Structure formats: structure tokens, C-alpha cells
Amino acid sequence: MKGKIEGLESALQNYELRIEHLEAREGHWKEELHHSQDQLRNKDYLMGEAIVQIREVADHLQDLVAQANMLSVKEKKEGEVVHLPSCWGTGNHNKARKLMNKKKMMRP
């Protein structure tokens, strides 16, 4: 009987240790969950900010297109032929700027 009691007490201690271990793991996983939720919130915020900036850039580009169209119409009315530099659309904006500035300097 004494041996059986000792065995049960040992099993009880093992289960208590296992419960403590499981509770510690639960705490760890809860911390991981909160950390992941914070990261997701931050990611959502940054994506929202990026979307706002993309929309602002798109609006600005539309304004630039409208201005370019107006300049094109104005130059056509003045009798000038408008030739857009071949570097436009290739991502080489500095070359396009230099060409446009050069044309401005050459005008009387």
C-alpha cells in the first residue's frame, strides 16, 4: 500500500510539473500571438499609408498629363510641331529634362 501511495504521489508531482510546463508554454504562445497581431496591425497601417501615397502620386501624374496636353495644344496653336523626346517612357527622366531645358534655351 505504501509503495502504491508513493507511486501515486510521484505521478501527481509529474503531472503538476507537466501542468506548469504547459502553462509556461501557453504564456509563451500568447506572447507570440500578441506579437504577431501587433506586426499585422503595423503591416496594415503601412499598407494603408502606401496606398494613400500611391493615390497622391497617381493624382499628381494625372495633373502632369493634363498640363502636358495643354502645353501641346498651346504649342500646336503657335505653329510649332511637338516632338516628345524618345527617352520619355524609358525611365530616363534626367535625359528628358536636359532635352527640354535645351529646347527652352534655344527659343528666341
TAFENWO-V308486 format. One record per pair of residues at least 24 apart in sequence whose C-alpha atoms are under 10 Angstrom apart, sorted by the first residue. I is the first residue (numbers start at 0). GAP is how many residues later the second one is. If there is no record, write none. Layout:
I_GAP ; I_GAP
This chain:
none
